[in-house]
Amino acid sequence: MKNISIHSLIGLTVLCMSSCTDDYTDWATPQANEQEAAITLPDFSASKVDDINLSNPGSSIKLFTLSNATLPEGYTLGNVRVELSTEKGKAGELESNTDGMIDSLTIQKLVVETYGKRPIARPFIAQVYANAIKDGQALLVNAGSFDVNFTPAAPFIDTGYYLVGDMFTIKNDKDETSVNGWSADGMVGFSHSGTDVYEDSKFSIVFTTTADNQCWKIIPKTNTEGEFWGAGVLGTVTDGDTATEGTLTTNNPQAGMITQAGMYRMTLNMMEYTYTLEELGFAPYIYEIGNNTSWSGTCPLAGINFDGKYRGFAYLNGEFKYKPNPEKDNWTGDWEKVSGDALAGTLDENGAGNIDAPEAGFYMMEVDLTAMTYKHTLISTLGVIGSATPSGWDADTDMTYNEEDGSWNLTTNLTDGEIKIRANNDWDINWGGSIAEPTFNAGNIAVTAGNYTIRFIPQCDGMNLLTLTKN
């Protein structure tokens, strides 16, 4: 069906009819509005019923009413639609009918795409159009516009959540005092990306259960500032539920149960009011891959304590990411940036993308898979210090970095004594232990006198390489 101009319509038929009001305008010379393709009809306009809260999407909602207008003989009204816009321009178009009904799910999608998921009143301008139809031809009619607010459907999501339960009850055998894991003193907070909770509704926490069959519930932040066990506490539907994933409820919430002692990550999706429990078995290494390795090789990070906290060292010169395996073509479970920048941020599987390119240089990389965070520290200098060095323990003897093989090098005289290697003329980053096994933040390394070429390739604990070659 095609729209035709009023001039074409005049050529097809002469529209004559009696008016029941004094301000009747002959259809041969209808009123025009600012939109050239549309006309207005006498006594024909749309008026808003009310602002709409989409708290229960899934059915049709009455948005407006159309005033009665007598159409010329042979004409019917159809193809009613609503064009929604904001101060930034057109947002979308909705189908309607002559009763002013629109689909609430379509509105929900449009509001979220325009403003986001947070459930507050969002302003729109609603412009209503319809077609006057005869003999397969249509004339676009402007029924006017009105302001309307839509509130998108979304559950209540607090700005923070806390886990309480048996696993956080700590007893002191010496003075018989204890911290109650079911109280404000014993609760432990979930981590979050820090973005709007309606855009990122996931909260996570890593904790250790010390015994089998330990129970838990979740306290929203609002309750920590008011009635702790009041409305809003989250739990399972069934008391003692041992499921590793399920639905959370605030209606008579019961305690979930973890059947086996161990380290776990709990993740909440508060847009869906669901939880998942994942028992953590951390691998000894994870790997960095990126521009510095031409997206083919990998650089290891070690987590020798099997606690999900990893440290490694590499030259970085572009975007990169982390992954659990060293194979270049295996991207299963890789960790990408959710928020942050080149130096610090949060990670997730299938995150937003690669970590930003930092200033080119040699870095200490730290990844905490319990908190899903990363941190990168630029190493500007690396030097040897100790009683065996020319400056003793007072100052570093600097090494030179070789970008081609990732080694730090120095030729110097040493006396009988001890050395350590440290970064940035400070003790925050240092290595010791032994020449055979240089380890992060370990003890002093014993050496004998001589002129040495020292070569150090820091990668991660268990893979660092240190040689002292006597000249």
Secondary structure, 3 states (H helix, E strand, C coil): CEECCHHHHHHHCCCCCCCCCCCCCCCCCCEECCCCCCEECCCCCEEECCCEECCCCCCEEECEEECCCCCCCCCEEEEEEEEEEECCEEEEEEECCCCCEEEHHHHHHHHHHHHCCCCCCEEEEEEEEEEEEECCEEEEEEEEEEEEEEECCCCCCCCCEEEEEHHHCEECCCCCCEECCCCCCCCEECECCCCCCCCCCEEEEEEEECCCCEEEEEEEHHHHCCCCCCCCCEEECCCCECCCEEECECCCCECEEECCCEEEEEEEECCCCEEEEEECCCCCEEEEEEHHHCCCCCEEEECCCCCCEEEEEEEECCCEEEECCCCCCCCCCCEEEEEECCCEEEEEECCCECECCCCCEEEEEEEECCCCEEEEEEECCEEEECCCCCCCCCCCEECEEECCCCEEEEEEEECCEEEEEEECCCCCCEEEECCCCEEECCCCEEECCEEEEEEEECCCCCCCEEEEEEC
